[in-house]
Amino acid sequence: MAKLTYLSHAACLLETNGHKILMDPFLTGNPLAPVEPEDVECNFIILTHGHGDHVGDTVDIAKRNDATVIANYEIATWCGEQGLTAHPLHLGGGHDFPFGRVKLTIAHHGSGYQTDKGILYMGNPAGVLVTVEGKTLYHAGDTALFYDMKLIGEMNSIDLALLPIGDNFTMGIDDAVKATEFLNPKTVVPIHYKTFEVIDVDPNEFVEKARAKGFDAQVVDFGGDLTI
């Protein structure tokens, strides 16, 4: 069985069949991160978009682990310029990797990376479908609610959905509950909350509202895990 560890914000670590896949590893500068970047081991890193609180420690972790970064073409190209191994994908495209299949979905957000020279364009933001051991994980990335989530749910049997609930920059709690209805996952876990004051919402409110709609919703503690 695959295991997912929630590292706070949008960061998580998926372990399956001897592979470790890290997603959106914002650890340095994250007051809620339960681990230090130097303690993380992985074979692959998946990035949903180019904001600093999602790219995070990608360069250092990827170099230390000789990990391959999976991201949209623009982010993958930038990673290559940093000396990393990267596999480019883009919206609607998927690819089979040694651990399973990764497909990018649309997300409605931004994707600029802050540099000393200003904001660097990092391509379109994305959600991610990861299929391992016959199970499908949907990491929505940072996104607003959009009706095509219903299409994603109809075309994929989602075992676990990770949905942002923090509001201000992404969906808030009520929009995330509606997203759950569209996606119809077997289990849904809230992410992207409490890291900053402006997104300090109560994940238990989301869980209660999603359960009232008949869904298996769970709060996973920072550093906690669950099986898929």
N, C-alpha and C positions, 0 to 999 in steps of 0.2 A: 504493500500500500504506500502511496505517496504521502509525504508529510509536509505541511506548510507551517512555517514559523513566522509570526508577525513581528516585524522589527520596528513598528510605529510609523506614523505618517503614511506614506504609500509603499514603504519598503517591506519586502518579505523574502523569505528563502524557501524554495521548493526543493525537496530531496526525493529522488526517485531513481530506482535501479542503479545506484552507485553514482548518480550525477547530482550536482548541486547547482540550482539555477537561482541567481539573485535578481531581484527586481527593484528598480528605482532606489538605489542604495544611498539615501540621504541619512548619513550618520553623524559626520562631523558638523557641529553647529546645531544639531538636533537635541534639544534638552531631554527628550523622552527615549532616545535610542538606548536599548538595553545592552548593546555590545559596542566595542570599538572597531573601527574599520580594519585594523591590523589583525583582529581575531577572526575575521570572516574568511571562510574558504569557499570557493565556488569554481565551477567549470565554465559557466556561461552567465552573462549579465543581460537582462532584458530591460530596455528603457522605453517608457511610454511617450515621453516628450522631452524637450530640451531645457525646461526650467531648472534652475540651480538646485531646488529642493527635490529634484528627482534624478538628475544626473549625479548629483552628490559626490560620492567618493569613487565613482566609476574608474577613473584613470588609475589611481593608486591601487585599488583592489584588483583591477584587471591585470596590471603589470605584475603584481606580486604573485598572482595565481596563474598567469598565462591564460587568462580566460578570454573567451570570444564574446564580444558585445553584439547583441541582436537589437536592431533599431531601424528606424526609417532611414532612407538613403542619405539624407543630409546629416543626421547625427552619426551614422556609420562612417561617412566620409570624414567628418571632424575627428572621430575616434582614430581613424587611420592616420590622420595628421599628428595625433598625439603618440603614435607608435604602437597602437593597439591593433589586435586582430579583430575585425568586425565583419558581420554579415548583414548587408542591407536588405530590408524588406520595404514594402509600402502598403498603403491602405488597400484592403481587399486581398492582399497577397499572403500566401503561406509557404512554409518550407518545412521539410522533415529534417530534424536534427537527431543526433544519437540518443537523446533522451525522450524525444517525442516530436509533436508538430506544433509550430507557432504560426498564428495568423493575426494580422493587424486588422482592427476594425476602426471605423470612424470614431472620433471623439470631438466634442465642441469645446475648444479651449484655445490657449496660445502655446508657443513653443520657442521662445527666445532665450538665449543664454547670455547672461551678463558678463562682459569682458571689460578690460581697461579702456577699450576703444568704443564702448557702447554695447548695445544689444546685438548679438549675432543671431541671424535667422537660422532656425534649426528644423525647418520643414513642418509638416502637419503633425499635430498631436494625434495620439492613437490610443485605443483600447487594445487589449491583447487576449486572444484565446490560446490557451496552452493545453494540449491534449497529451496526457501521459497515462500509461497503464489502463487505457480504456476510459479514463476520467477526463472531464474538461473543466478547466479553471478559466473564469473570465475576470480579468483585472481591468476595470473600466478606465484606469488612469485618472487624470483630472478632466472632468467633463460636466457640462450642463445636462439636464434631462433632454432626451430627444426621442422622437417617436420610433425611429428605426431600431431602437433597443428591442422593440417587439419583434422585428424581423430577425435580429440576432438570436432571440429566444426561440423563435419558431424553427430556425435552421440549425440550431445546436442544442443538444441536451446538456445543459450546464449543471454540473455537480456542485460547484462552489463559485459564487459571485463575490467579488470584493468591490464595494461601492463607496465612493467618497460621500461624506455626509456633512462636512464642516461648514458649508454655506460660504458666502462672501466670494471665494474664488471658484467654487464648484457647486454641485447640487447641495441643497440643504436636506434636512431630514425628510420632509414631506415629499420632495421631488425624488429622493432616493427610494422611498417606499413605492412610489408610482413606477420607478425604474424596475424595482423588484417584481411588480406585477407584470410588466412587459417582458422581462427576461425569464420569469418562472423557474428560478434555480432550485435545486434540491436544498441547498443551504446558502445563506447570505451572511456576510460579515462586513461590518462598517469599517472604513479606513479614512485617513486624511482628516483627523480631528485632534484638537487639544494641543497641537504642536506650537501654535501661536495663539495669542489671546483672541485674535479676530476669528479664529475657527474653533474656539473652545465651546463645543456643544456636548451634550450628554448622549453617548452611544446607546444607553439603555432606553432612551426615549424612542430611538429608531427601532430597536429590537422589539419593544412593546407594540409599536404601531405595525411593524411587519408581521409579527405573530398574530395580531388581530386580523390580518388579512389571510391567515392560514399558512404562513411560511415559517420554515425552520430558520430563525435568525439567532445569531450568537455574537456576543462580544468576546474577542480573543485578546487577552492581556498583552501588553507590550513585552515581547520575549516569549509569549505563550505559543502553543501550537495546536494543530488539529490534523486529523487524517482525512484524506480525500478518497 
